[in-house]
Amino acid sequence: MPAEPLFKPGLQDVVALETTISFLDTESERILIKGFDLIELSHEVGYVEMIHLLLNETLPDSTQTENVNQRLRDANGIPEEVWSILSLLPKATHPMDAQRTALSVLSGFDQDLNDRSVETNVHRAYQLLAQLPELTANSYHLLKGKQRIRSDKSLSYSANFLYLLTGKVPSKLEERIFDLSLLLYSEHELPNSTFAARVIASTLSDMYGALTGAVSSLKGQLHGGANEAVMNLLLEVGSPERFVELLREKLMNKEKIMGFGHRVYAKKMDPRALIMKRALMDLSEHQGDDRFLRMCEAGESFMEKEKGLYPNLDYYAAPVYYMLDIPIALYTPIFFCSRTAGLAAHVIEQHNHNRLFRPRVHYTGTPYSSI
């Protein structure tokens, strides 16, 4: 009898590939992106600089940063045919399904679709990064029966994205905080959606196919959607005391509480959550409204004491997005938009150093018997 294969449910702690892109260094409590600490980067650079780092291997100087901004401004617009297709979707369509459909349709307008070269894939990534904010925001507006909002190219990338989402030009503080959220969501090693993208890319499928698979993965409630769930809980209770009471009830009923815990960080706090918590403090002070901050802090303290669980990024990103007037249904689609920079880098790396993923199984069915 052959030896039974090593079996790890959910592939937990299984090393599936080698990468130069990122690493969750839990021992040193660092999130490494191309050799840089993400938390340190969050104090020094913005999302546009992160795009350059992920797609061009280095942090940009001021000239290169402006070149990235120009590439994003000059990217092709959305073909009208895409809007026509999106306008036909049922009004009950989930925004992530609309996002997935738009991505898939866009592939038909790529005249170099079968070119997997690094240069073309990088160009393709910039195109998608430029198109996705408008696609994501306006597909939602169409589903709500509203008019599309046109991009304002006089605004920065993040300010324009926020403008497309809300219809309002953001303040400098709002722009900075939203940009920070995009940077923190931009890349995170090998979660399910990134793994899905790399598995698809390993067949030499195109970037659109790989990213469409990533959207499908991120839609699942065990991966994306935590920020939406957190916000709905906060709105349901309205006070720190009631929030703690609700969390206690959920623990007693053995329900999963979204916004806490992480497969990799386990018993440590997601370092990105602390950065977003500080952003919530700034926004609360600016708006003179700290009700969500007080609720979140009460929930954080309770969960640490009762279960030894700590907030992840989604926990504090949720009230930040709400206070920026972003519709709750768009929280996870925004997550995908920001993660596109990292996903594109992974697809490019997979295409450049490819090996088809083809794992085996641990068979637990009926043993063989002769007929």
N, C-alpha and C positions, 0 to 999 in steps of 0.2 A: 504493500500500500504506500502511495506517495505521502510525504509529510503534509499535514494540513497547512495551508497558507496562513500567514500572519493576518489576522482580521482585526481591523480597528473600525468600529461603527462610526459612520459619519466621517471617516478618514481622519479622526482626531489625532493631531500631532504627527501625521504622516507627512514626510517631506516629498512633495510631488514634482518639484522642479527647481532649477537654479535660476536666479535672477540678479540683475544689478540694479533693479528699480527701487525696491523698498524692503524693509525688514522690521518686524515688531520685536525689538530687543527688550524683552520683559525683565531680564536680569538688571540691565542698566536703566530701565524705565525710559527708553527712548524709542521714538518712531523714526527710523532712518529712511530718508528719501535721497537717493543718489549720494549717500555719505553724509548728508546734513540732518540735523535733528529738526523734525517738523515743528516742535514747540519753539525752538530758537528761531526758526525761519518765520514763524507767525509774528514775531516781534520786529522783524527786519524787512520783510518783503510782502508783496501782495499776490493775488491769484495769477495775474498775468506773468509775473516772474516765475511762479510755480509751473505754469504751462511751459515756459521756455526750458526750465530745468528738466521736466519730465520728457519733453520731446527732443531737446537739443543737447542734453547731457550736462549742461553747465548753467550756473546762475548768470543771468544777463547783466551787462553793464547798461548804462542809461540809453545808449544808442540802440542796443539790441532790444531793450524793453520797448522803446518806441517802434521798432520794426515789428515786434509782436503785435502791438496795438494796431499798427497800420495793416498788418495781414488780416487781423480780425475784422477791421472796418471795411477792407476791400474785398472780403470774401463774397462769393456769389450769394445772391438773395434766394428766397424760397420760390421755386417755380409755382405759378398759379395753379397748375394741375394738382399740386399737393394740397393746396387750400380747398380746391374743389372736392377732392376725396375726403378730406377731414370734415367738410361741411355736411357730408352724407352720413356720418356716423350717428347712431342713435344717441339722443341726449343723455341717456343713462350711462354712456360709455365712461369707464374709469379713465382719468387723465393719463395714467401710465399706459393704458391700452392705446390711447390716442398717440402718445409719444412713441410707442413701439411701431404703430402703423406708419407714422410719419417717417421714421428711420428707414423702415423697409421700402417705402415708396421712393425715398431719396436715392436709393441705389440705382434705380433705373435711369437717373439723370447724370450718372457718373460715366463719362466716356472712357475713362481709364480703369473701369471696374476690375478688370482681370490683371492689372499691374500690381504686384505685391512688393515692389521695391521700397526701400526705406524712404527714399525721397518722395515718392508718390504717396505713401502711407502718411508721412508727416504732413504733406500738403492736405491730404484728406482729413486728417485730424483737425487741422486749423479750420477747414471748411465747416466741419461738424460743430466745433466749439463756437463758431460764429453763428451758425444756424439754429442750434438747439434752444437758446433762450427764447428766440422769437417763436419757434415752433411750439415749445412747451407752454408758454404764456398764452399765445393766441389760439392754440387748439382748445385750451380751457375756456377762453372767452367765447369761442364759437359754440362750444357745448352748452354754455349758459345763455346763448342767444344774443350775445353782445358783439359789438364791432371789434375788428382787429385793431391793435395798437401798433403804429409804425415805430421802428427803431429811431432813436435820436443819436446820430453819430457824433454829436458834439459832447456827449457824455462818455465817461469811462465805461469799460466793459461791464463792471459790476453795477454801476449806477444805472446804465441803460437796461440791464437785466431786471433790476428792481423796478424801474419805470415801466417796463413791459408787463410786469406782474401786477402792479398796483394802479398804473395810470397817473402816478404822481412822481415828480422829480424829487429824489431823496435829498435829505440834508447831508452834510459831510460826515456827521457821526453815523447816520443810517447807512451811507455808502460804505464807510470803513468797516462797520460791523458785518454787513452782508458779505463784503469781500472776504473778511476773515473767515466767515462760515464756509465759503466756497473753498478757500485754501485748506481748511481743516478736513473737509470732506474729499479732497482731491485724490488721495491715494492712501491705501491702507493694506498693503501686502496682498494676501490671497483669500479674501472672503468669497462666499459662494458665487456672487455675480462675476467677480474677476476670474475665478476658476472656470465658470461657465464660458466666459468669453474666450479664455485660452484653450479650452477643450474644443470649441467650435473652430477657432483659428488654426488649431493643430491639423485640421483636415484640409487646410489651405483655403477655407472659406474666406470671403472678403470681410472687411472691417464692419460693414453695415450688418452683416449676418451675425458677427460676433457680438456687436453691441446690442442688437435686437434680443439676442439670448440673454445678455446681461440685464436688460430691462425686465424681461420675463422673470428672471431670478429675483431681482430686487423687489418686484411686486409682492412676492410671498411674505406673509406676515412674520415669519421667523427671521427674515433678513431686513427688508425695508419696512416702512410703515410705523416704526416705533415712535418717531417724532409726532406723527398724526395721533397715535393712540395716547401719548402723554398729554397732548394739548386737549384732547377731548375729555380726559380725566380731570384736568385742571379746571376746565370750564364747567364740568358737572358738579364739582364740589364747592368752589368759590372761596374757601378759607383754609388756612393751615391746619386747623383742628379737624375739620371734616376730611381733608385730604389724608391725614394720618389715619383717621378712623377707617376710611375706605381702603387704604393699603393694608391695614390690619385685617379687615374682612377678607380681602383677597388672599392674604397669606393663610388664613384659617381655612379657606375653601380650596387651598392648594392651586390657585390660579397663577398663571404667568403674569408678572408685572413688567410691562414694557418700559424701557428706559434705564433698566438696571441690569448689571452683569454683562459679561462678554466672554465668549469662548476662549479667547487668548489671555485677556487680562485677569480673568478669574477673580482673585481676592484683592486686586488693586484697582484704583480708580483710573479710568481712561483719562490720560493726561490732556486730551483735547477737551474733555468736559470742563476741566478747571478753567481753560481759556474762555470757553463760551459762557461759563458762569460769570466771569468778570465782565464779559460783554453785556450780559443781562443786567448786571449791577449798573453799568454805565448808562444803558438805555432806560432803566428804571428811574435813575436819578434825573436824566434828561427830560423824561416825560412826567415826572412827579407821581409815579404810580409803581409801588413796589409789591403789589399783591401777589403776582406770580413768583417773584423772587422769594417772598416769605413762604409761600406754599412749597416751592421746590426745595428750599433749605430745610424745611420741616420734614419733608419726605426723605431727603438725603440722610438726615440725622437718624430718623426712625429705621430706615432700611439697613444702615450700617450697624446699628445697635442690635436689631432683631435677627438679621440674616447674614451680616458681614458682606453685604452687597453694596456696590458703589455705582454711581451714575455713569452712563456712557454718553457720548457726544449728543445723541438724540434728545436726552433728557432736558438739557438746557437750551438746545437749538430750537426746540418747539416753542417755548414762550418768546424767545427772541424773534422768531419768524412771525408769531402772532402780533407782537408789538410793532413789527414793521408793516402790518396790514396785509400780509401775504395770505391768500386763501389756504385753509388747512389741507385741502385735497392736493395742493401743489408741493407740499413739503418733501415728499419722497421723489417726485419728478425733479425737483431742484437738486436733491442729493445726486441723482443720476447725472444731471447736467454737469455738476462740478466734478464728479468722478470720471467723466469722459476723458479728461486729460490723462489720468492714470490708466484707464482702460485702454486708451489708444496706445500708450507706451507699452502695455503688456501685449497687445496684438502685434505691434511692430516687433517686439523682442521674440515673440513666438514664431512669427513668419521668418525672422532672420536666423533663428537657431531652432529649427523645428524638429520635433519628434511627435508622431501621432500618439495621443493618449488612448490606451487600450488596456484597462485594468482587468483583473479576473474576479471571480466570486468565491465565496465560501458556500458550497452547496449544502443545503439542509433538507432537501427533498427526499423522496422515497429511494432507498438504495436500488441498484440494478437487480432485476430478476429476469431470468430467461422466459421467453414466451412459451 
